[in-house]
Amino acid sequence: DADLPWYMREDIKSPLLDEKKTAVPPVPAHAPAHVLEFLGLLASDYGMDNLLLFDMADLDENHEYKANNRGVDYIIMATGKSERHILKAATEFRTHIKHKYQVLPGTEGLVSTAKTPAMRRKLLRRARKGPSSTDNEYGRAANSWVLFHHDSVDVHLMTADRRQDLNLEAIWCRAEDLHLYEQTPAPPVDSDHIFSGVRYLHTRAGPSRGLHADAANASPSGPALAPERHLERLLAQPANVGQSTLTRLKEHFDTDFRGLGLLDFRAKYAFYKAVHLHCPEAVSFDDAEAALLEKYASAAAAGDMAREKIDDVTEYAKLLLDSPAIGSGCREDSDVALGKLASFISVLYRFSSDRFCMAANAAFIPLLWRLTFWDTGAMVTPRLVDQFVCGRQVAHTPSGEPLVTLASNNARNVLTLLDFHNKTAGTGSCLTPQFKEALMYTYGNAGKWDDFWDEWNSVFFPDSPGPASALTQWVRLVVFLLLVGNRAQNLHFLNFYWKTGSAVSGTFTECFEANGLKFGSADEQQAFCRAMGLMV
């Protein structure tokens, strides 16, 4: 067509404009749908390259890193063109998950305020001076490695240089594929340049460099190591490390510890906690607690101490749950744990103008509720229900017996405290839908079925969800009842909640008809049919 401008004609389009197709790795049939979705987004929408997918189920049980990825089923790795490219792709990827799944993914390494290398060089040219040694990030620039975690999937976005330097593929690949990721060291360069071979001396930052020397090259009698290096050395120990070795490592840590800032004190607590969880004889619970409080007696620990207190209360709750010195599986353990938590908060805020807010750290309220019960078996969790709904095989044998021991008085007191917080904080309810579901599942696992059905009715009152969201809740309810395996409650569901039931929550049939006689997804339909078939 002669009337068509030249820049819109396909016949004169430059071949340089042809889009490069990024190869997407094959996805296992049992993988959830969002794995393929993430791969498609990274390859097609965000322009990432060199995509790899690792299935943790392919690793042998005796693999060195099998136990370190209990909460991860799939690992995706992709390469970006630059730090700015990764920042843009990571921001859009995070926004996509937020709007589609109504949750923010766990994110590490994403820095939106960092200066790019080009901007740093431009500022230096304006100031007419060369870069100082402290401006050198030595290949670890901001946004050169960004990690996301969402629903048992880890996504690593890296620059090409950072990916080659880390070589994470060699960690999670199968043994027979290890040769594909082996790296050969660069050959030494024979040069008569004045700085050849001594560049590490030329770029030293000063006398404090000795505190951050490599742990592999240091000896107990040599230069002091940074706390982070001691922690890395501890975590590199085998699983069967003995008490004598842990005691020796702790002595070296205490000898080198200087307490120069908040990071040092955080590393000390992480070190003490790791030793305590493995061997309480080497580091007692009181020692770990003292390590967590030590920073508040030091003038060197400067920073946002109000936020630090809130996060430390959450860390202390995690310590109470994980410590072998606290939990033994009885109701009295809940009294001890909650008493210690109350004393810790009292000590932390006794002479402070700060006020503790339970909702300031989103992880604290679920941890507080978790302190009210102890496992007596393989309890049915929301994660287990998610796996069933996604079509994965769930290794769970219903027993029909209570799977947790619930301290009823403590549970009632915690809920009363949360209700009081909602009324006085003035920020709305701090109980998320995820927490309410976990609360309901706790009652079901404990055999408190009256409380379980009361919580189920509260899902629909006073704010009733839409038909699609409500139908998803019905599907998850059926799956939970199947996995718990209480036949009396299965019959109760069929008699009172199938077609004629509660005036509050309605019935499954009413909800199914309100949603147009269709499920929200194929996974939900298959999960519901499979659960009902096994239940009946």
N, C-alpha and C positions, 0 to 999 in steps of 0.2 A: 504494500500500500504506500503510494507516494506521499500521502498526507501524514503518515506516521513519522514522528521525529526520529532522527538517527539514533538517539540514546535509548530509544525504546524498542529497537529492532533486535530480534533474537539472532539474526544471521551474522551480525557483526559484534556479538558479545565476546569479550576477551576470554580466552581459556583460563586465564589466571583467576577468574571469578568462580570457577567450578568449586563447589563445596567439597571439602574433604570429609569423607565418611569415616567416623570413628568406629572401630570394631567393638561390639559389645560381647563380653565373654558369655559362654553358655550358662544358663541358670538351671539348677536342679529342679526337678518336677515338684519336690516337696517343699521348696522355698516359698515363703509368703509372697503375696503379690507386690508388696512395696519394695522388695529387692529389685525386681525387674523395673519397677517404676523409677527407682533411684538411678539405676544404670542408664535408663533412657534419658532422664533429665541431664545427667552429667555429660553424656555423649552428644545429645542433639541440641539441648537448650543452652548449656553452659560452656560448650566448647572444650571440655576436658579431654585429655588424650591418654593413651596407654592404660586402659582400664583393666583391672584384675579383680577377680572374685574368689575368695577363699571360704570354703565351707568347713567349719570347725568339726562337723560330724565326720569328715574324712580323716581327721587326725587319729592316730592310734591312742589308746588309753594311756600308754606309757610315754607319750610325747612330752617333751620338756615343758611346753607351754600350754598343754591341755587344761591343767588345773587353773591357769591364770586367766582363762577366758570363759568362766562358768556362765557369766551373764551375756555372752556374745555368741551368736550362732553363725553369723556371716560377717566377713570383713571385705569392704570394697576399697580399692586404692586407685587413685587417678592423679594425673600430672597436669598442672596448669602452666601457662606460658610465663607468668611472672607473679610477684606478690600481689600486684594490683588486680590481676586477673582472678587470682584465688580469693581476694577480698570481695570482689563483685560476685563471683559464683557462690561463695559461702554465704554471703548475705541473702541472696535470692533463694538459695536452698533452705536456709533456716526459715525464711518467711513462708516458703511453700509448705513446709511441715507444720508451721504454726497455724496456717489458715485451713489446711486440709484435715489435720488430725487434732486440732484444738489443743496442742501441747507444744511447748518449746523443747527442742532436742538438747541433750547435753552437749555443750560446746567447749572446746579448749583450743587456744592458739589464735582466736579471731580478735584482731586489734584494729579498730576502726580509726584510731587517732594517730597511728604510726606514720612517720615520714617515710616516703619512698627513697631508695638510694639516689634517684635523680634529683629529688627535692633537696636532699642533704648536700649533694655536690653544688647545687645552685646557690644554696645559702652560704656555703663556704667560699664560693667565688665572690659573692657580694662582700663578704667579710675580708677577702684577700688573705686567707690563711689556709694552710693545709689541714687535712684531717688528723685529729689526735688519735692515740692508740685506743682510748676509751670509746671512740665512735665506731670502732670496727666491731661488727657483730660476728665475724668469723664464720660466715655462711649460715648463721641462725637468725636471719632477718625476720621481722614480724610478718605474719601471714605466709611464711614459707612452709608451714605445716599446720593445717587446721584439721581438727578431729571432731566428728559428730557421732553421737550415739542416740539411736531411736529404735525402740522395740526390738531389741536383741541384734541390731545391725550397727556396726561401726563403719564410718566412712572417713577415709583419710585423703585429704587434698594436699598435694605437695608440689613444690617446684622440682624441676628435673635434677638440679644439683643437690637439693636437700634429700630427695628420694634416693639418689645414688649414694649419698653419704650415710643415710640411715639403714638402707638395705633391709627394710622390714619384711620383704618377701621371704627372706631366708628364715625368718622366725616362724611363719605360719604355713609354709608350704609342706607338702608331704615329703617323706624321706627320699623317695625315688626322684623327686623333682629338685632336690637341693642343688644339684650341679648346674641348673639353669640360672641360679642367682649367685653363684660364687664370684667374688671379685678379686682381681689380681692387683696387688699394690703397684703404684706408679713407680717406674724405675728412677733411681737417683739421677739428678742432673749434674753432670760434670761441668762446672763453670768456675772461672777465675774472678767472678764478680765479688766485690768487697763484702757483700752481705750473704753470699751463697753459703748455705748450711747453717747460718746462725740467725735466720729470720725470727725464730721464736724469741731470741734475746733482744732483737731490734724492736719488737713490738710489745715488750713487757710494760706493764702498767705501773710498776713501782714496788716498794718493799712488801706490800701486803699480798703480792702474788703468791707467796709461799703458803698462805692459808688456803688457797684454792688449787693446790698442786694435784696432780693425778693420783688417785688412791692406789693405782696399780704400781706406781713407782715409789711409794712412800713406805717407810718402815715405822714400827712403833717408836723407835728412838729418833726418827728423822723429823722433818718439818711437820707442823700440825696440819691436820686435814680439816677441810670444811665439814660441817655437820652433814650436808647433803652427800658428800663422798662416803662418810661413814655409813649413812643409810643405804646407799647403793651397794656398798660392800656387804652389809647385813642381808639385804634382799637377794643377793647373788648366792647365798649359802644354800646347800642342798636341803631338802625337806627333812632329812633325818639328822640334822645338825645337833650335836650334843650340848648339854648344859655348860660344860667347861669352855667350849668354844664361844658360846654366847656370853658367858661371863667375861672372857678375855676381850671380846669385841666391845662390851659395855665399858670395861676399864679404859680401853684406848679412847673411846668416845668421850668419857668424862675427863680424861687428861687433856684432850685437844679442845674441849668445848670452851668458847669464849663468851657467847651470848652477846653478839654485836648488834643484833636487831631482831625484829619479829620473825624473819625467815629462819634464823638460827634456833629460836625457841620452838617454832613449829616443827622443825626437823628433829629436835630433841624429843618432843612428844611422840612423833611418828616412830622414832627409833625405839623408845621405851615401850610403846604400845605393841609394836611388832614382836619384840622379845617377850613381853608378858603373855601375849596370846599363844605363843609357841611353847614357852617354858615359864610358868608363874614362879618357879623357884628362883630363877635368875633375876627377874624384875617383878615385884609384887604389885598388886592393884594400887596400894597406897603410893608406891613409887611412881607409877604411871600418872596418878592423879596429881601428885606434887609437880611432875614435869609439865603438866598442863597449866598449873597455876603459877609456875615460877616466873613467867614473863611479867606478871603484875607487880613484882617486887624489884624490877630492874628499870633503871632510868634509861637504858639503851633501847628498850622496846617502845619506840615511838611509832605512832600511826593512829588509825581510826580505832581506838580502843573500845568504843561503844559497840561497833560492829564485831570486833574481835570477841567480846564477851558473849554476844548472841551466838556466834559460830562455835565458841568453845562449849557452851551449854549443849548444843547439838552433838558435838564430838564426844562429850561426856556421856550422853545418852547412848551413843553407839558403843562406847566402851563398856557400859553396863550390860548391854545386850550380848556383846561378843566375849566378855571376860569369862574364862573357865572358873574364876574364883567366886562368881556371883550366881550364875544359873545352874541349878541342879534338877529342875523340872517339877517344882512344887509351888503351892500358892504362897508360901512364906517368902520365896525368892522375890515375888512382886513387891511385898512390903519392904524388903531390904533395899531393892533397887530404887523404888520411889523415894524412900527415906534418904538414901544417899544423894539422889538427884536434888531433892529439896534442900539438903544441907549445902550442896555445891553451889546452888543458885544463891543461897543466903550468904555464903562466904564471898562470892563474886560481887554482890551488889550491896554489901553491908555498909560500906563507907563511901558509896558512890552516888552521885546525883542522877545517874542513868537509871532508866526503868526497863525491866525485862518485858519484852512483848513476844508472846508465843508464836504469833503469825509472822514475825520478822524473818524467820528462816523456814521455808516451806517444808523442810524435812523434819522439823521438830515434832509437830503434832502427830504424824504417823508413828514416830519413834516413841512418843509418850504413850500412845495407845498400845504399842507393841510390848511395853513393859508390864501390861496388865495380864498377860497370858504367856504360857510356855508350851512348847510343842511336846506332845506325847506320841506323835506318829507323823506320817507324811501328810500334812495338812493340804487342803485344796486352796490354792491361791488364785488371785486374778490372772497371774501369768500362766498358770496351768490351764485356766479357762480360755485364755487367748490362744494358746497352742492348739487346743481342741478345735476352736472356731476356725483357725487357719488351716485345718485339715491335717495337722501333724499328728503322728502317733504319740499318745500320752501314756507313759508307763506308770499307771496308777491302778491299784487294786482296791476297790471299795470294801470297807470292813463293816460299815454300819455303826461303828463305835465312835465316841468322841475322839477327835484328833488333837485337841488342845485342852489344857487345863486353864480355865478362866478364873481369875480372882474377882468374883462378882462385886464385892464392895469397892475394890480399887477401880474397877471398870466404871461403876456408877459414879464414883467421885471424879474421875477424869472427865466423864461426859458432863457432869455438873459444872466443873471448872471451865470446860470449853463453852458451855452455854452462857456462863457468867461473862466470859471474855467477849462473846458475840454481842452481849447487851451493853457492855461498858466501853469497848474499844471504839465503837462508832465507825468502824470500817466495813460493816457488813459481815456476813457469815464467813468464818475461816474454814468451814468444812467443805471441801471440794467434793464433786461427785465421785472421784476415785477413792477418797477417804471413806465416804459413806458406803461404797461398795465393799471396801475392805472391812469396815465395821460389821456389815451384814454377814459377810463370809466368816468372820470370827465367831459370831453367834452360831452359825450353822456348823462350823467345825467343832464347836464346844458342845453341841447338842442342845443349845438354848433356842428351841424352835419357836416359842412364842415371841421372843425378842427378835428372832430372824424375820418372821412374817410382819411384825410391827415396822421394822426397818424397811422391808419391801414396800409396804403401803406408804411410807414416808417419801419414797421416790416420786410418787404421783400426787402428793399433797404437801404444801399448798400450791406449789408450782408444778403443773403437769407438763411433761415433755411432749414434743410433737410426735405424731404417729411413727415416723421412721426411727427416732431415737428410742421411743418406748418399745418398739418391736425388737430393737437390738437388746434392750434390757431383758425382755422375755426370753430371747434365745439364750442369753448368758445365764438366766435363772435355770432353764431346763438343763443346760450343760452342767452347772454347779450341782444340782440335785442328783444328776446321774453319777458324777464323780464321787460325791459323798456316799451314795449308796444306801440311804435310809429308806427302806421300802414304805414305811408308814408315811413319811413326808411326800414320797412320790404319789401315793394314793391321795393324800390331802390335796396336792396340787391338781390332780386330775378331777377330783370331786368339787373343789371350790374355786379353782382359778382357770379351768379350761373353757367352760361355757357359761356356767352360772357361778358367780363368785362375789368377791369383795366389792362393796359400793365405792371404795376409795380407789383401788388400783384397777378395777374392772376385770376383764377376762382376756385371755390370749385371743379368743375368737373375735371379740370386739376390736381389739387393737389391729389384728390382721386384716379385718374388713376395712377399718379406717385407713389403712395404708394401701388400699387398692388391691388386696389379695396378692401381695408380692412382698418378698423379703428385700432388705437393703442391699444384699450382695449375694453372689453365688455361694461364697464361703458360709454365710449365715444360713442359707437354705440347706446346704449339705450338712452342716453341723447340727441344725435342728432336727432334720429327718433322721440322722444317724443316732442322735441322743434319744429321741422318742422311740426309735426302733429298739434300742438296747434297754430303755426303761420299761417298755411295755412287754 
